[in-house]
């Protein structure tokens, strides 16, 4: 039986950590990647590891049928990481996000459905916590639980009404860990494409008799993430500004919260999915399970980089952003046996040490924000 694992988007951040882990476990790796300029820069560097024995590199797009046909030959497991990412940018580059994320995944299954000598036994999809939209909430005043609020309207954001009110008593709601069974309601084009990927994977795999695992990643960070992309990766964006002694502008009031999970924990979960001898066929959250405000992570990253925190609450906002979301990790622990091991403090320290070894990128945050303002997607 073939032990070839195809990793789409495998030359990127998560793939660069997953590949050596799978090589060490005895798998042969085929990487499909288009080396996007937005992620890798105009002249991609630092990719010498692709020449390692046991790795085959295929350059191409997941939006091209012929590329899929070539990449899938003799493959047993597909780890589908390739995607356009970034909430804000997705709101005005709708067709590109749909083409790469939704159509690219549809092409994968179209090729598999028509392959008479299909070797693929399992598909692992990298989805996103963004599919939930807002996370789950409860009311500490009247006890209403759970509450799944709709996305904040542009009018509410413009009035700086950041938090949600209880629909029963009007008190401020409190975020709680979001479970895989909680309501799904994407609030951005990016999130909509990730949810479409989930449905395509589940339905196609069930009809074709292929095992699947869907991972809803929280905010993944760590060494080797792109420092060039101003549209996604808040810690990368902040690290560049910290190194340039620039103020860190915090959207809203800085108290919006996320679940930051180190890339080493993420690849551990993915590798468990690759290695499992049992059919899994379900969705798992992959996060730290810890709620962290943007202000807190900005200040802790600054200190990890050896500087004094210099943050500024701007009151600005982006349409499509959520207020709070962090993961309930019960299912991942009980079914997969996965438990995150890297604390935020340790992870930020490792990320900061790596950042100090990298060339100082240009600060492109205002460039990205200007595009959003021009399209009335930022206030």
C-alpha positions as CSV (number, residue, x, y, z in Angstrom):
1,X,0.0,0.0,0.0
2,X,1.2,3.5,-0.8
3,X,2.4,5.7,2.1
4,X,2.5,8.9,0.1
5,X,0.9,11.9,1.8
6,X,0.0,14.9,-0.4
7,X,0.1,18.2,1.4
8,X,-1.5,21.0,-0.5
9,X,-0.1,24.4,0.4
10,X,2.7,22.4,1.9
11,X,5.5,24.9,1.3
12,X,3.7,27.3,3.6
13,X,3.8,27.9,7.3
14,X,2.0,24.8,8.7
15,X,3.3,22.5,5.9
16,X,6.9,23.4,6.7
17,X,6.4,22.0,10.2
18,X,4.2,19.1,9.3
19,X,6.5,17.7,6.5
20,X,9.5,16.8,8.8
21,X,7.2,15.3,11.3
22,X,5.6,13.0,8.8
23,X,9.0,12.2,7.2
24,X,10.3,11.1,10.6
25,X,7.3,8.8,10.9
26,X,8.2,7.1,7.7
27,X,5.9,8.7,5.1
28,X,6.8,9.9,1.6
29,X,5.7,13.5,1.1
30,X,4.4,15.2,-2.1
31,X,3.9,18.9,-1.7
32,X,1.6,20.9,-4.0
33,X,2.0,24.7,-3.7
34,X,1.8,27.7,-6.1
35,X,4.3,29.7,-4.0
36,X,2.0,32.7,-3.7
37,X,3.7,36.0,-3.9
38,X,1.5,37.4,-1.1
39,X,2.8,34.7,1.2
40,X,6.3,33.9,0.0
41,X,7.3,37.2,-1.6
42,X,8.2,38.0,-5.1
43,X,11.4,35.9,-4.9
44,X,10.6,32.9,-2.6
45,X,13.5,32.2,-0.2
46,X,14.1,29.7,2.7
47,X,12.6,26.8,0.7
48,X,15.8,24.7,0.5
49,X,14.2,22.1,2.7
50,X,12.0,21.1,-0.2
51,X,15.1,19.3,-1.7
52,X,15.1,16.9,1.3
53,X,15.1,13.2,0.4
54,X,11.5,11.9,0.6
55,X,9.9,15.1,-0.6
56,X,8.6,15.6,-4.1
57,X,7.5,19.2,-5.0
58,X,4.8,20.0,-7.5
59,X,4.3,23.7,-8.3
60,X,0.8,24.5,-9.3
61,X,-2.6,25.7,-8.3
62,X,-5.4,23.7,-6.6
63,X,-7.8,25.6,-9.0
64,X,-6.4,23.6,-12.0
65,X,-7.7,20.1,-12.8
66,X,-4.5,18.9,-14.5
67,X,-2.5,19.8,-11.4
68,X,-4.7,17.7,-9.2
69,X,-4.5,14.8,-11.5
70,X,-0.7,14.9,-11.4
71,X,-0.5,15.5,-7.7
72,X,-2.9,12.8,-6.6
73,X,-1.1,9.9,-8.4
74,X,-0.5,7.0,-6.0
75,X,-1.4,9.2,-2.9
76,X,-3.0,7.5,0.1
77,X,-3.7,10.6,2.3
78,X,-4.4,14.2,1.3
79,X,-3.8,16.9,3.8
80,X,-5.5,19.9,2.3
81,X,-4.0,23.1,3.7
82,X,-4.0,25.2,0.6
83,X,-6.3,28.2,0.8
84,X,-6.6,32.0,0.4
85,X,-6.7,33.4,4.0
86,X,-7.7,36.7,5.5
87,X,-11.1,38.0,6.6
88,X,-10.8,41.5,5.4
89,X,-9.3,40.8,1.9
90,X,-11.9,38.1,1.3
91,X,-14.7,40.7,1.5
92,X,-13.6,42.4,-1.8
93,X,-11.6,39.6,-3.6
94,X,-14.7,37.3,-3.4
95,X,-14.1,35.5,-6.7
96,X,-10.5,34.6,-5.9
97,X,-11.3,33.3,-2.5
98,X,-14.1,31.2,-3.9
99,X,-12.0,29.9,-6.8
100,X,-9.1,28.7,-4.7
101,X,-10.9,27.6,-1.6
102,X,-14.3,26.3,-2.8
103,X,-13.7,25.5,-6.4
104,X,-10.2,24.1,-5.6
105,X,-11.7,21.7,-3.1
106,X,-14.5,20.7,-5.5
107,X,-11.9,19.9,-8.1
108,X,-10.1,17.6,-5.7
109,X,-13.3,15.5,-5.3
110,X,-14.2,15.7,-8.9
111,X,-10.9,14.2,-9.8
112,X,-11.2,11.6,-7.1
113,X,-14.7,10.7,-8.2
114,X,-13.6,10.1,-11.8
115,X,-10.4,8.2,-10.9
116,X,-10.9,4.5,-11.7
117,X,-7.7,3.5,-9.8
118,X,-8.2,5.8,-6.8
119,X,-5.6,5.2,-4.1
120,X,-6.7,8.0,-1.7
121,X,-8.1,6.5,1.6
122,X,-8.3,9.7,3.8
123,X,-8.7,13.4,3.3
124,X,-7.7,15.8,6.1
125,X,-9.1,19.3,5.7
126,X,-7.7,22.4,7.4
127,X,-10.8,24.4,8.2
128,X,-11.1,27.4,10.5
129,X,-12.8,28.6,13.7
130,X,-14.2,31.4,11.5
131,X,-17.0,29.1,10.4
132,X,-18.7,29.6,13.7
133,X,-18.9,33.4,13.2
134,X,-19.3,34.5,16.8
135,X,-18.5,31.9,19.4
136,X,-20.9,30.7,22.0
137,X,-22.0,33.0,24.8
138,X,-24.0,32.8,28.1
139,X,-25.7,35.4,30.3
140,X,-24.4,35.6,33.8
141,X,-27.3,37.8,34.8
142,X,-30.4,35.8,33.8
143,X,-28.7,32.4,33.1
144,X,-29.7,32.2,29.4
145,X,-27.3,29.6,27.9
146,X,-26.3,29.1,25.2
147,X,-26.6,32.3,23.2
148,X,-25.5,32.5,19.5
149,X,-25.5,36.1,18.5
150,X,-25.6,37.2,14.9
151,X,-22.7,39.2,13.4
152,X,-22.5,42.8,14.6
153,X,-24.0,45.2,12.1
154,X,-22.0,48.0,10.5
155,X,-24.2,50.4,12.4
156,X,-23.4,48.7,15.7
157,X,-19.7,48.8,15.0
158,X,-19.9,52.5,13.9
159,X,-21.5,53.2,17.3
160,X,-18.7,51.3,19.1
161,X,-21.2,48.8,20.5
162,X,-18.5,46.1,20.7
163,X,-20.1,43.6,23.1
164,X,-23.4,41.6,22.8
165,X,-26.4,42.1,24.9
166,X,-28.6,39.3,26.3
167,X,-31.8,39.1,24.2
168,X,-33.7,38.3,27.4
169,X,-32.5,40.7,30.0
170,X,-30.2,43.1,28.2
171,X,-27.1,42.3,30.3
172,X,-23.7,42.0,28.6
173,X,-23.1,38.4,27.4
174,X,-20.0,36.5,28.4
175,X,-18.1,34.3,25.9
176,X,-17.8,30.5,26.6
177,X,-15.8,27.8,24.9
178,X,-17.2,26.9,21.5
179,X,-17.9,23.3,20.7
180,X,-18.0,21.5,17.4
181,X,-21.7,21.0,17.8
182,X,-22.4,24.7,18.3
183,X,-24.1,26.9,15.7
184,X,-22.2,27.6,12.5
185,X,-22.8,31.0,10.9
186,X,-19.9,32.4,8.8
187,X,-19.6,36.2,9.0
188,X,-17.1,36.7,6.2
189,X,-16.5,35.5,2.6
190,X,-13.4,33.7,3.9
191,X,-15.4,31.9,6.5
192,X,-18.1,31.0,4.0
193,X,-15.6,29.4,1.7
194,X,-14.1,27.4,4.6
195,X,-17.6,26.1,5.6
196,X,-18.2,25.2,1.9
197,X,-15.0,23.2,2.0
198,X,-16.3,21.3,5.0
199,X,-19.5,20.4,3.3
200,X,-17.8,19.3,0.1
201,X,-15.3,17.2,2.1
202,X,-18.0,15.5,4.3
203,X,-20.5,14.8,1.5
204,X,-17.9,13.7,-1.1
205,X,-16.0,11.5,1.2
206,X,-19.1,9.8,2.5
207,X,-20.3,9.1,-1.1
208,X,-16.8,7.9,-2.3
209,X,-16.1,5.8,0.8
210,X,-13.1,7.9,1.8
211,X,-12.3,8.6,5.5
212,X,-12.1,12.3,6.5
213,X,-11.0,14.5,9.3
214,X,-11.9,18.2,9.4
215,X,-9.9,20.4,11.7
216,X,-11.2,23.8,12.7
217,X,-8.0,25.7,13.5
218,X,-8.0,28.6,15.9
219,X,-5.4,31.4,15.4
220,X,-2.3,29.5,14.4
221,X,1.1,31.2,15.1
222,X,4.7,30.3,15.4
223,X,8.1,30.1,13.7
224,X,8.2,30.4,9.9
225,X,4.8,32.0,9.4
226,X,4.7,34.6,6.7
227,X,6.0,38.0,7.7
228,X,5.2,39.4,4.3
229,X,1.4,39.0,4.3
230,X,-0.4,42.1,5.7
231,X,-3.8,40.6,5.4
232,X,-3.6,37.8,7.9
233,X,-1.5,36.8,10.9
234,X,-1.9,39.4,13.6
235,X,1.3,38.3,15.4
236,X,3.4,38.7,12.2
237,X,1.9,42.1,11.6
238,X,2.6,43.2,15.2
239,X,6.1,41.7,15.2
240,X,7.2,43.9,12.3
241,X,5.8,47.0,13.9
242,X,7.4,46.2,17.2
243,X,10.8,45.7,15.6
244,X,10.4,49.1,13.8
245,X,9.4,50.8,17.1
246,X,6.0,51.6,15.8
247,X,2.8,51.8,17.8
248,X,0.6,48.7,17.8
249,X,-2.9,49.9,16.7
250,X,-5.6,47.8,18.4
251,X,-9.0,47.6,16.7
252,X,-12.2,48.2,18.7
253,X,-11.2,48.5,22.4
254,X,-8.5,45.9,22.3
255,X,-10.5,43.5,24.4
256,X,-11.7,41.3,21.5
257,X,-10.4,37.8,22.1
258,X,-9.1,34.8,20.2
259,X,-7.6,31.4,20.9
260,X,-3.9,31.4,19.9
261,X,-2.5,28.0,19.2
262,X,1.2,27.2,18.4
263,X,1.9,25.6,15.1
264,X,3.7,22.6,16.8
265,X,0.4,21.7,18.5
266,X,-1.4,22.0,15.2
267,X,0.9,19.7,13.4
268,X,0.7,17.2,16.2
269,X,-3.1,17.1,15.8
270,X,-2.8,16.7,12.0
271,X,-0.2,14.0,12.3
272,X,-2.6,12.1,14.6
273,X,-5.2,12.3,11.9
274,X,-2.8,10.9,9.3
275,X,-1.6,8.1,11.5
276,X,-4.9,6.9,12.8
277,X,-5.8,3.3,11.9
278,X,-9.5,3.9,12.7
279,X,-12.0,5.7,10.5
280,X,-12.6,9.1,12.1
281,X,-15.1,11.0,9.9
282,X,-15.8,14.0,12.1
283,X,-14.9,17.6,12.9
284,X,-12.4,18.7,15.6
285,X,-11.5,22.0,17.1
286,X,-7.7,22.6,17.3
287,X,-6.8,25.4,19.6
288,X,-5.3,26.0,23.0
289,X,-8.7,26.3,24.7
290,X,-7.6,29.5,26.3
291,X,-9.2,32.9,25.7
292,X,-6.7,35.7,25.1
293,X,-7.5,39.4,24.3
294,X,-5.7,41.1,21.4
295,X,-4.3,43.7,23.9
296,X,-2.8,40.9,26.1
297,X,-1.1,39.1,23.2
298,X,0.2,42.4,21.8
299,X,1.8,43.3,25.1
300,X,3.2,39.8,25.7
301,X,4.7,39.7,22.2
302,X,6.3,43.1,22.7
303,X,8.0,41.9,25.9
304,X,9.0,38.7,24.2
305,X,10.8,40.8,21.5
306,X,12.6,42.7,24.2
307,X,10.6,45.9,23.9
308,X,8.3,48.0,26.1
309,X,4.6,47.6,25.1
310,X,3.4,50.6,23.0
311,X,-0.3,49.9,22.1
312,X,-2.9,52.3,21.0
313,X,-6.7,51.6,21.1
314,X,-8.0,53.0,17.9
315,X,-11.7,52.3,18.0
316,X,-11.4,51.3,14.4
317,X,-13.1,48.1,13.2
318,X,-13.4,45.7,10.2
319,X,-16.7,44.5,8.9
320,X,-16.8,40.7,9.2
321,X,-14.6,40.5,12.3
322,X,-15.9,38.6,15.3
323,X,-15.7,39.7,18.9
324,X,-14.9,36.5,20.8
325,X,-14.2,32.9,20.0
326,X,-12.2,30.2,21.8
327,X,-12.3,26.5,21.5
328,X,-13.8,23.7,23.6
329,X,-11.2,21.0,23.3
330,X,-13.1,18.2,24.9
331,X,-13.7,16.2,21.7
332,X,-10.2,16.5,20.5
333,X,-8.9,15.2,23.8
334,X,-11.4,12.3,24.3
335,X,-11.5,11.0,20.7
336,X,-8.1,11.9,19.2
337,X,-6.1,12.0,22.4
338,X,-4.9,15.5,21.4
339,X,-4.0,18.0,24.1
340,X,-2.2,21.2,23.3
341,X,1.3,21.3,25.0
342,X,2.7,24.8,24.1
343,X,1.6,27.6,26.4
344,X,1.2,31.1,25.0
345,X,4.2,32.4,26.9
346,X,6.4,29.6,25.6
347,X,5.0,29.9,22.1
348,X,5.5,33.7,21.9
349,X,9.1,33.2,23.2
350,X,9.9,30.7,20.4
351,X,8.2,32.9,17.8
352,X,10.1,36.0,19.0
353,X,13.4,34.2,18.9
354,X,12.8,33.2,15.3
355,X,11.6,36.6,14.3
356,X,14.9,38.1,15.4
357,X,16.7,35.9,12.9
358,X,14.6,37.1,10.0
359,X,15.2,40.1,7.7
360,X,13.1,43.1,8.8
361,X,10.0,43.2,6.5
362,X,8.3,46.4,5.3
363,X,5.4,47.5,7.4
364,X,2.4,47.1,5.0
365,X,-0.4,47.4,7.6
366,X,-1.6,50.8,6.5
367,X,-1.6,49.6,2.8
368,X,-4.0,46.8,3.7
369,X,-6.2,49.1,5.9
370,X,-6.4,51.6,3.1
371,X,-7.9,49.0,0.8
372,X,-10.5,48.1,3.4
373,X,-11.4,51.8,4.0
374,X,-11.7,52.4,0.3
375,X,-14.4,49.7,0.1
376,X,-16.2,50.9,3.3
377,X,-15.2,47.6,5.1
378,X,-13.3,49.4,7.8
379,X,-14.3,52.3,10.1
